[in-house]
């Protein structure tokens, strides 16, 4: 597949690195030669200094034969214009990064398709939705819902003394129809577990389950349940605004923003949140604003270091649920080791959304789990695909793959060895990031 990426910023660079490792034909266009040089030196791709809205530069990049054109420059108008030009010049499919929520409304998305912009991606909106999902339960690190919540991915850190610690999988989860463990993060290693493996204290464990069995998962992990009624947010960013708008009614929100003009904009955008002018790194201010009684603390400034340190401070004051936006990928392992809690990274969320457009199988969703070398893929099974030929235990699936659950006729169910997958099932698959191409052939 020939893929042209316009914009060598954080999202474009991360996506280029992912795709270059899969022997795709990748071309990256950017006006800043300094951003292109390390990409071309270290990865198998072509870097072109140029303007994404220049007809000459697009033609030079070979836009006429492009299967996918991705515009992720910092400028929304440039991205939209570039996609329109790319379509007219022959690109088969286009994606534009935007920062205007109005464009995401169904009627407007259809309008953009008529202009030649096939897909729109708003990273801040995707990040805000992940934050809200993580705030649904105080005891979880990650909470992802599939098909309206019919299946749920729950990530939780298991402490010593939990009922599942030091139990063999074949003893605890064999043919278990309530829950399936699909991945384990143990220090700096990601495991896709098999029957003889055990869960250890301090592991971050990822389960697939149904709504009815969420409490069963919580009990296995040895966690207490408590509601989140009030949230303190550091930073009045677009992510903070969107997250506040998505939060359920009845949850009180306090936003602390040090920039006066930005704080005024947040006040105009949100009617239900209390906006405080000040620096959330100021411990005295946090105490004055009731950090001791806060259920959850969310740090979403543009500074990863400040977000990590603020969450550490909130934990010191007894806040049980902390969420940090960490955009510097190199800092993510550090934040995990410091036991920050939930980590949000826009580029990983956005890359997962765009990556699914490069697959041949019918993929309806992809999640790139932060700091875990495992991807979560939702496949819609085609008639006659290899995955439907026998029960799961007889398919000889690669060790690097776990089928967590399926959605059949609108209802979620956990997969066991005896499950026979059918056409039109939605299958939730977990695999090491480098194995997606090998696994999609079972669904193609």
KOLDRENVO-737183 format. One line per field, with one value per residue (C-alpha): x, y, z; residue number from 1. Coordinates in Angstrom, 1 decimal, padded with zeros to 4 digits, m for minus. Example, Ala and Ser with C-alpha at 12.3 -4.5 7.8 and 13.67 -1.06 7.14 Angstrom:
residues 2
xx	012.3	013.7
yy	m004.5	m001.1
zz	007.8	007.1
k	1	2
***
This chain:
residues 444
xx	000.0	001.3	000.7	001.5	001.7	001.5	003.0	006.0	004.7	004.0	001.1	002.6	006.0	004.6	002.4	005.2	007.4	004.6	003.9	007.6	008.2	005.6	007.3	004.7	005.5	005.6	006.2	006.3	005.9	006.8	008.1	010.6	013.7	014.9	011.8	012.3	016.0	015.8	012.9	014.6	017.9	016.4	013.4	012.6	010.6	010.9	010.9	010.1	010.5	007.3	003.9	000.9	m001.3	001.2	000.0	003.6	004.8	001.8	002.5	006.2	005.2	003.2	m000.3	m001.9	m001.1	m001.6	m003.9	m004.1	m003.3	m003.1	m003.0	m001.9	m000.2	m000.9	m003.2	m006.8	m007.5	m004.3	m005.2	m008.7	m007.4	m004.7	m007.2	m009.4	m006.5	m005.2	m008.6	m008.8	m005.3	m006.1	m005.7	m008.1	m008.7	m008.0	m007.8	m007.7	m006.8	m009.1	m009.7	m013.3	m015.9	m018.6	m017.0	m017.6	m021.4	m022.8	m024.3	m021.0	m018.9	m021.0	m020.5	m016.7	m016.9	m018.4	m015.4	m013.0	m012.2	m013.1	m012.3	m011.9	m009.9	m010.1	m007.4	m008.5	m012.0	m010.7	m008.5	m011.4	m013.6	m010.8	m010.6	m014.3	m014.2	m011.5	m013.5	m016.4	m014.7	m012.3	m010.4	m009.5	m006.5	m008.2	m011.8	m012.7	m016.2	m017.0	m020.4	m022.1	m020.7	m021.6	m017.9	m015.5	m011.8	m010.7	m007.1	m006.2	m003.1	m003.2	m001.9	m000.5	m003.2	m005.7	m007.5	m005.9	m002.3	m000.1	m003.0	m002.3	m004.5	m005.7	m006.9	m008.7	m009.8	m010.1	m013.4	m014.4	m017.4	m017.3	m013.9	m010.7	m007.3	m005.9	m002.6	m000.3	002.2	004.9	007.4	008.8	007.5	004.1	002.8	000.0	m000.7	m001.2	m002.5	000.6	001.3	000.5	m000.5	002.0	001.5	002.0	001.1	m001.2	m003.7	m006.1	m009.4	m012.2	m015.6	m019.3	m021.2	m022.7	m019.3	m017.4	m017.9	m016.5	m013.3	m013.0	m013.2	m010.6	m008.3	m008.9	m010.2	m012.7	m015.4	m016.2	m017.9	m016.3	m018.5	m016.0	m013.1	m010.3	m008.7	m005.4	m005.3	m008.1	m007.1	m009.5	m009.2	m010.4	m013.4	m014.5	m014.0	m016.1	m018.9	m018.9	m019.0	m022.2	m024.7	m024.2	m020.4	m018.9	m015.9	m013.3	m010.8	m007.7	m006.1	m003.2	m003.6	m006.3	m007.4	m007.6	m009.6	m012.1	m012.5	m013.2	m015.8	m017.6	m017.5	m018.7	m021.7	m021.5	m017.8	m016.2	m013.1	m010.3	m007.6	m004.2	m001.4	m002.4	001.3	000.8	000.2	m001.4	m003.9	m004.7	m005.4	m007.5	m009.6	m010.2	m007.7	m008.1	m011.7	m011.3	m012.2	m010.2	m007.5	m006.8	m003.8	m004.1	m001.7	000.7	003.6	004.0	006.4	004.1	001.2	003.2	004.4	000.9	m000.6	002.1	001.2	m002.5	m001.7	000.2	m002.9	m004.9	m006.6	m007.2	m007.8	m005.3	m005.1	m002.2	m001.8	001.7	002.5	006.2	006.3	009.7	008.0	005.3	007.3	008.5	004.9	003.9	006.7	005.7	002.2	000.5	m002.6	m004.2	m002.0	m003.5	m001.5	m003.2	m000.8	m001.3	m005.1	m005.0	m002.6	m004.8	m007.8	m005.8	m004.0	m007.2	m007.6	m004.5	m005.7	m007.3	m009.6	m012.9	m011.6	m014.2	m011.9	m008.2	m006.9	m003.2	m002.9	m000.6	002.7	001.6	003.0	m000.5	m003.1	m006.8	m008.6	m012.3	m012.9	m016.2	m015.9	m016.5	m018.3	m015.7	m012.8	m010.4	m011.4	m014.9	m013.6	m013.5	m013.8	m011.2	m009.2	m008.8	m007.6	m004.0	m003.9	m000.5	000.6	000.9	m002.9	m005.7	m009.4	m011.1	m014.7	m017.3	m020.4	m023.1	m026.6	m025.9	m024.9	m021.4	m019.9	m016.5	m014.7	m013.6	m011.9	m015.2	m016.5	m017.1	m016.9	m019.4	m019.7	m021.0	m019.6	m017.6	m014.4	m012.2	m008.6	m005.5	m002.0	001.5	001.7	004.1	001.8	m001.3	m000.5	000.0	m003.2	m005.5	m005.3	m007.5	m010.3	m009.7
yy	000.0	003.5	005.9	009.6	011.4	015.2	016.6	015.3	016.4	014.0	012.1	012.0	010.8	008.1	006.8	006.9	004.8	002.2	001.8	001.9	m001.2	m003.1	m002.7	m000.2	002.4	005.5	009.1	011.9	015.5	018.5	022.0	021.6	019.6	019.1	017.0	014.9	014.1	011.7	009.8	009.3	008.3	005.7	004.3	002.8	005.7	008.6	012.1	015.1	018.7	020.4	022.0	019.6	022.1	022.6	020.8	020.5	018.9	016.5	015.3	014.9	012.6	010.5	011.4	009.9	006.4	006.9	004.4	006.6	010.3	011.4	015.1	015.7	019.1	021.5	023.6	022.3	024.4	023.1	019.5	019.8	021.6	019.0	016.2	017.9	018.4	014.8	013.4	015.4	014.3	010.6	009.5	006.7	007.6	010.6	011.5	015.0	016.0	018.7	020.7	021.8	019.6	021.0	019.2	015.8	016.1	013.4	015.8	017.8	014.6	013.7	017.1	016.8	013.4	015.2	017.5	014.6	014.3	010.7	010.6	013.3	012.8	015.1	013.8	016.0	014.6	011.0	011.7	013.3	010.3	008.0	010.2	010.0	006.2	005.9	008.0	005.5	003.3	004.5	001.2	000.7	001.9	001.6	001.1	000.6	m000.4	m002.3	m002.2	000.1	m001.7	m005.3	m006.2	m004.2	m004.1	m003.5	m002.7	m002.9	m003.0	m006.1	m005.7	m008.4	m010.4	m010.3	m013.6	m014.1	m013.6	m016.6	m018.6	m020.6	m019.5	m023.0	m023.2	m019.9	m019.1	m022.4	m022.2	m019.2	m017.6	m014.5	m013.1	m013.7	m012.3	m011.1	m009.3	m008.6	m005.7	m006.9	m004.2	m003.4	m006.6	m007.3	m010.9	m012.6	m015.3	m019.0	m021.8	m022.3	m018.6	m016.9	m013.3	m011.7	m008.8	m005.4	m006.7	m004.5	m007.0	m006.5	m008.4	m008.7	m009.1	m008.2	m005.6	m008.3	m009.6	m006.3	m006.7	m010.3	m008.8	m006.2	m008.9	m011.1	m008.1	m007.4	m003.9	m001.8	000.1	003.8	006.3	009.4	012.4	015.2	015.8	018.4	019.2	020.9	022.9	024.4	022.7	021.6	018.1	019.4	021.2	018.2	015.8	018.0	018.2	014.4	013.7	012.3	014.7	015.1	014.9	018.2	019.5	022.1	023.3	025.2	027.3	029.7	031.7	034.3	034.5	030.8	030.6	033.1	031.0	027.9	029.8	030.8	027.2	025.5	026.5	023.7	023.7	025.9	027.6	028.7	031.1	029.8	027.3	023.8	023.0	025.4	023.0	025.7	026.4	022.7	022.5	025.7	024.1	020.9	018.4	016.3	015.7	015.2	011.8	012.2	014.5	014.9	016.8	017.8	020.7	020.8	019.9	016.2	016.7	019.1	016.6	013.7	015.8	017.2	013.7	012.6	015.5	014.7	011.1	012.4	014.2	011.0	011.2	007.6	008.2	010.2	010.7	012.3	013.4	012.3	013.2	012.5	008.7	008.4	009.5	006.9	004.1	006.6	007.6	003.9	003.1	006.1	004.5	007.6	005.7	006.3	007.7	009.5	010.0	011.7	010.4	006.8	007.1	008.9	006.5	003.6	005.2	005.9	002.5	000.6	002.2	000.5	m003.1	m005.3	m007.2	m005.6	m003.8	m001.7	m000.4	m000.5	000.6	001.1	000.5	003.1	001.6	m002.0	m003.7	m005.1	m003.8	m004.4	m005.0	m005.4	m007.5	m008.0	m011.6	m012.2	m015.2	m017.9	m016.4	m018.8	m018.0	m019.6	m023.0	m024.7	m024.1	m021.8	m024.6	m026.4	m023.4	m023.5	m019.7	m018.0	m017.9	m014.1	m013.8	m013.9	m013.8	m012.2	m012.1	m011.8	m009.8	m012.0	m010.7	m007.6	m009.5	m009.8	m013.2	m014.4	m016.8	m020.3	m023.1	m024.5	m021.3	m021.5	m018.1	m017.3	m014.8	m011.4	m011.9	m009.0	m010.4	m008.6	m009.7	m009.0	m009.4	m008.0	m004.8	m006.3	m009.3	m007.4	m008.1	m011.8	m012.1	m010.2	m013.1	m015.2	m012.6	m011.5
zz	000.0	m000.9	001.9	001.9	005.2	005.2	008.4	010.4	013.7	016.7	015.1	011.6	012.8	015.1	012.3	009.8	012.2	012.7	009.0	007.9	010.0	007.9	004.6	003.3	000.7	002.9	001.8	004.4	003.3	005.6	005.1	008.0	006.8	010.3	011.2	008.1	008.4	011.4	009.8	006.5	008.2	010.5	008.7	005.3	003.9	001.5	003.0	000.8	001.8	000.5	001.1	001.5	m000.4	m003.3	m006.5	m007.6	m004.3	m004.2	m007.7	m006.9	m004.0	m006.4	m005.2	m008.3	m007.2	m003.4	m001.7	001.4	002.0	005.7	006.5	010.1	010.0	012.9	010.6	010.2	007.1	005.4	006.2	004.7	001.6	001.1	001.3	m001.3	m003.6	m003.1	m004.0	m007.2	m008.1	m007.7	m004.1	m003.2	000.4	002.6	006.3	007.8	011.3	012.6	015.8	015.2	016.8	014.5	011.6	013.4	013.3	011.0	008.4	008.2	007.9	004.9	003.4	003.7	001.9	m001.0	m001.0	m001.0	002.7	003.5	007.2	009.9	013.1	016.1	018.6	021.5	021.2	021.2	024.2	026.1	025.5	026.9	030.0	030.6	030.1	032.7	035.2	035.1	037.7	040.4	040.6	036.9	034.9	031.6	030.5	026.9	025.6	022.4	020.7	023.2	026.2	025.2	025.8	028.1	028.3	031.9	032.8	036.5	038.7	040.9	044.4	046.7	048.5	045.6	045.0	041.6	042.6	042.1	040.5	037.3	034.4	033.7	037.3	037.4	033.9	032.0	030.0	032.2	030.4	032.6	032.0	030.0	030.7	027.4	028.4	031.3	031.7	034.1	034.7	031.2	029.6	027.9	028.1	026.2	028.9	028.4	030.7	032.7	033.4	036.7	037.7	040.1	042.5	040.8	037.4	035.3	034.0	031.0	031.1	028.6	030.2	030.0	032.0	034.3	035.3	036.0	039.8	039.5	037.8	040.6	043.3	041.6	041.4	045.1	044.5	046.5	044.7	045.3	043.2	041.6	042.4	041.9	039.6	039.6	036.2	035.8	032.5	030.5	027.3	024.5	026.0	029.4	027.8	025.8	028.7	031.0	028.4	028.1	031.9	033.3	034.9	038.6	038.6	039.8	038.0	039.0	036.4	037.3	034.6	035.1	031.8	032.4	028.7	028.5	031.8	030.4	027.3	029.4	031.4	028.1	026.9	030.1	032.1	034.8	035.7	038.3	036.7	039.0	037.9	039.2	038.9	039.9	040.7	043.7	046.7	048.8	046.0	045.7	049.4	049.3	046.5	048.4	046.9	050.1	049.3	045.5	044.0	040.8	039.5	035.8	034.4	030.8	030.2	027.3	029.6	030.2	033.1	034.9	034.4	035.9	038.9	039.6	039.6	042.1	044.3	044.1	045.1	048.1	049.2	049.0	045.6	044.5	040.8	038.8	035.0	033.2	029.6	028.6	025.0	025.3	024.6	026.3	029.6	029.6	031.2	033.8	034.6	034.8	037.2	039.4	039.6	038.2	037.2	033.8	031.0	028.0	024.8	021.8	019.2	020.1	020.2	016.8	015.3	016.2	014.4	011.3	011.3	010.8	007.4	006.2	006.9	004.3	006.7	007.8	010.9	012.8	015.6	016.8	020.2	020.8	024.6	026.2	027.3	026.4	023.3	022.5	020.2	020.5	017.2	016.5	013.3	011.5	010.3	006.6	005.2	004.3	006.3	007.9	011.4	010.8	009.7	013.2	016.9	018.3	020.0	016.6	014.6	015.6	016.1	016.6	020.2	019.8	019.4	022.0	021.0	024.0	023.1	020.3	019.7	018.1	017.2	019.3	022.5	023.9	025.0	026.2	023.9	025.1	023.2	022.1	020.6	016.8	015.3	012.5	009.7	010.9	014.4	015.8	017.2	019.8	019.2	021.2	019.7	019.8	017.8	015.3	014.4	013.1	009.4	010.1	012.0	009.6	007.1	009.4	008.9	005.3
k	1	2	3	4	5	6	7	8	9	10	11	12	13	14	15	16	17	18	19	20	21	22	23	24	25	26	27	28	29	30	31	32	33	34	35	36	37	38	39	40	41	42	43	44	45	46	47	48	49	50	51	52	53	54	55	56	57	58	59	60	61	62	63	64	65	66	67	68	69	70	71	72	73	74	75	76	77	78	79	80	81	82	83	84	85	86	87	88	89	90	91	92	93	94	95	96	97	98	99	100	101	102	103	104	105	106	107	108	109	110	111	112	113	114	115	116	117	118	119	120	121	122	123	124	125	126	127	128	129	130	131	132	133	134	135	136	137	138	139	140	141	142	143	144	145	146	147	148	149	150	151	152	153	154	155	156	157	158	159	160	161	162	163	164	165	166	167	168	169	170	171	172	173	174	175	176	177	178	179	180	181	182	183	184	185	186	187	188	189	190	191	192	193	194	195	196	197	198	199	200	201	202	203	204	205	206	207	208	209	210	211	212	213	214	215	216	217	218	219	220	221	222	223	224	225	226	227	228	229	230	231	232	233	234	235	236	237	238	239	240	241	242	243	244	245	246	247	248	249	250	251	252	253	254	255	256	257	258	259	260	261	262	263	264	265	266	267	268	269	270	271	272	273	274	275	276	277	278	279	280	281	282	283	284	285	286	287	288	289	290	291	292	293	294	295	296	297	298	299	300	301	302	303	304	305	306	307	308	309	310	311	312	313	314	315	316	317	318	319	320	321	322	323	324	325	326	327	328	329	330	331	332	333	334	335	336	337	338	339	340	341	342	343	344	345	346	347	348	349	350	351	352	353	354	355	356	357	358	359	360	361	362	363	364	365	366	367	368	369	370	371	372	373	374	375	376	377	378	379	380	381	382	383	384	385	386	387	388	389	390	391	392	393	394	395	396	397	398	399	400	401	402	403	404	405	406	407	408	409	410	411	412	413	414	415	416	417	418	419	420	421	422	423	424	425	426	427	428	429	430	431	432	433	434	435	436	437	438	439	440	441	442	443	444
***
